[in-house]
Structures are given as structure tokens and as C-alpha cells.
Amino acid sequence: MNKVHVIGIGFRPLDTRAARAVLSSDVVLVNDRLLRVFENYAEYKDVKDRIITHATVYDTLDYIAEQYQTKEIALLAAGDPMFFGIGRLVIERLGKDALDVHPDLSSIQVAFSRIRESANNALLISLHGGPDPKKRRKLEYERADLPGLLKQHNRIAVLTDKVNSPEMIAEALCKAEMPSPLQMYVCEKLGYDDERVTEGTPEDISKMSFEHPNVVIVIRSGEGTRGSREDEKNAAVAFGLREDEIQHSRGLITKDEVRAVAIHKLRLPRTGVLWDIGAGSGSVSIEAALLCPDVTIYAIEKDDAQMINIRENKKRHGAVNIEMVSGHAPDALRQLPAPDRVFIGGSSSRLPDIVDHISEKMPAGIAVINAATIETLNEAVQSLERNGFKVDVSEISVSRSKIIGGKRHMSALNPVFIVTGEKGR
């Protein structure tokens, strides 16, 4: 049975096996862009009359499926065909046994060499939506995931397209307010005579435009996968931040023990959306963000001074998955994505309206309300039950030790009621 020879080109001359496969083929398939590259190869003049180009990759795949059993076919591909390339598509159509792969270097290999940086421990991802802009494939990662990924990896290489372009990637990184400095490299048209490498901060890159194809490499400052020593210190605690580690004003912060119970009651998912309403200093948002880096958290707060605290805490602890929202609930909630979980630490006397809005936007999920007074407790229970939530109440009474006269005594804090509402499960 004939085999389809999938041959990578772009960076090196063909090796003996690949050259023999091209020269012995009945048909050489290549797209228009790579044809210009192949014209510089020694084998081109011998096979130029056997070259066929198609309008789309799907037309090429259809041709291969129809012809490969009776014709020797060489399919030219960019770089390494098995690295987010056409090799996967051929296998999906014909199976592994129907092809031989002859890889060139991948564009990401070349990009790291061009910038003279090691690819060790780098995360390699594709944000390329596929050959047809009208049929974008579902990606493992999206542009918005990059800030969170950079908390786990100190260098990431990205295959881009015109939707997820270098400037759009840079804009996403700027918006995230990353705690560590970042350096970006954009490697354009690698392997062409007019290839170009641009280095800059995300702020620099976001103001530029680039030709395709290109590869983006983002490097976070510091050594090793954990980044700088300050990053390592901040990343050391995933849960259990103390009150003195969270910037706050006038003692207005959800106390450690109460915060721990509230987060437990939320039963945070691995992915999804959390609203933190009346976020205050952002203590619940920060702990939730560190626990669940793939959950997007909206910290809603009306007070400008508290917004400053949230911003500082977000930066200090590298909580890049927090989005800050300034305003009064429920009005500030109307344009937000539907939540999977909601925490309410403050409501400015608008708790019933807020719960009504939550119920409209969240058909299934959990809402947790902290109440310091009997009046707020009653209002929380009534509002949740009226909207179809199954309600549970816990009273948290905390005493902390203090030294008086050389001896340890217990001093009680004001009790807090934690009201949990669950629906749709």
C-alpha cells in the first residue's frame, strides 16, 4: 500500500529520505505560501511539473483520501508536521499506518534559537484556530489563560494567528497586571529572507503590528519555574493567608477563621466564575484565586480606597485571575458573565435586590452570605428562600488567645453567621 509522505520544510535542506520521497512521488502537494519556500530547495526544479496546490487544507485532505492508494503523494508542510500541524489531520483521515513523517525543525525550536534562550521547561501552546477562520477549532487554552499559565511557567511559546495575534496577546497580559516583569519576543516569518525578531515589554508589543506567520515567546523574570524569590515567597501559600499579609483599612477584613469557613461553604469549582460582592480588601477573592487559578473572579466593590487595597493585594499575591469591578451591586453586576458561585461580604442595604439578580443570572450554583447582625441574617435567609435556594446557616464564634499578665487568655471576636444557599443541584 502506498504511503503519504508528509515532509516538513522551511529551515533545513531535505535529508536523504525526505528528498528521495519527494523525487519519487507522482504528486507534490503544497500551499501557496510554502510553494514560495520550496522554490528555493534543490528538489524543486525536478518536481515542479508535479506540484498541485489547493484553495484550502480540506481540499488537500480530500484529494489525498481519494488518490493516495493509486499515487505516490508527497505533502509539504511547515516545520514539524506533528507539532500542531497538518500531520494530525492526515492521521485523523487515514490512520497512522497510511503515512510517513519527515520533520523539519519546528518554528518554536527556531524561535528559541533566534532569541538565544533555552526552551527547557517552557510551555508550548497553540492559539491558532485552524486553517479556516469560519471554522475555528476549540483550543486547549485561550488568550485569557496566559496570565494564569505564566504563574506556573516562567516561559511560554505560542503559535499565533490573526485572531490571537502578538499585539492581542500583549494586551491580555497588560490587562492582567502581572506581578513579575515580562519580556516578549515576536519572531516573524522565520525561515524567510525578511524574517524579523522584535523584543519588548507587553506594553511595547501591544502598540505594534506584525506579519504572519509568527511565533510569540513570553519570559517571566527570575530563575526556574517559580520565577523570582519574591514570586516564590508569595506563591508559597495557596490557602491560609493571614490578615497581616493582606493589605486592608481600618480593620475591615473578613477574619481568617471566618474566611476559611466561607470558602469551604462555596465549594469552589475547578473552572467557572465567582462573584465576590462587597469585596472590601479582596481577602476572599485573593484566597479563592490562589486556590483555583482557572476560576475567573470578579471582585465588586464601591469604595475607591478598598479598590486600591484589592489592586495591591492582587499584585502582591499574583492573583491574575481577578477582575476588579467598581460600583454598587446589583447595578455593577448586570454586564458580568453568569456566576457559578457568589460570595456576599457587603450589600449596602440592598441584599434582597442583589439576591434577586443572582437568582436570575445563576440557575444553578451556590451563594454564601456573611451576616454580622440578626437583621442581616433574617434578610439573607428570606431572600434566598424566596428565590428557591436551599438554605443552611452556620454561626462562627471565634476566640483568640492573648497574653494578659504573663498568662494566656482567650478573647472572643464578634460571632458571624454564614448563610449558604444552593439551587439547581
Number of C-alpha atoms within 10 A of each C-alpha: 10 13 18 25 22 27 25 25 25 23 17 12 15 21 11 8 10 21 16 12 22 24 16 13 17 17 22 23 22 21 19 13 10 15 18 12 17 19 12 12 15 12 16 18 11 10 16 14 11 14 16 15 14 14 9 11 17 13 12 18 19 12 13 22 14 10 15 20 14 11 16 20 25 27 27 24 24 25 24 24 25 19 18 16 16 21 23 14 16 22 14 10 13 15 11 14 10 16 19 16 18 22 22 21 17 20 24 24 14 17 23 18 12 14 15 9 12 11 17 9 12 16 16 14 19 20 22 21 19 18 14 11 12 8 9 11 13 11 13 9 12 14 20 16 17 21 24 20 17 23 22 15 20 23 27 21 23 24 21 21 20 17 14 18 26 31 22 19 25 27 19 18 25 17 14 21 16 21 19 19 13 21 18 24 23 25 27 21 18 21 16 12 8 8 13 16 16 14 16 15 17 24 17 15 22 19 12 12 11 17 15 15 17 24 25 25 25 26 20 23 16 17 10 13 17 20 21 17 11 15 18 13 11 15 19 11 13 15 14 13 17 11 14 7 13 20 21 22 12 5 10 11 19 21 16 16 14 19 19 16 13 25 17 11 20 22 11 20 13 11 12 16 20 27 26 28 28 23 29 28 29 31 28 24 31 28 20 24 25 20 18 19 21 17 21 23 27 23 26 28 26 18 15 12 13 21 21 15 19 28 18 18 21 28 16 20 25 24 29 27 24 26 18 19 18 15 16 18 22 19 11 15 20 12 7 12 15 17 22 22 23 25 24 23 22 19 20 10 10 13 20 19 15 19 23 15 17 24 21 10 16 18 15 15 20 25 28 26 28 24 21 15 13 11 9 17 19 12 16 26 20 14 20 26 14 14 17 14 21 16 18 13 16 14 14 15 13 16 13 10 11 12 10 9 7 7 8 11 13 12 11 11 12 10 15 20 20 24 23 24 25 19 18 11 8
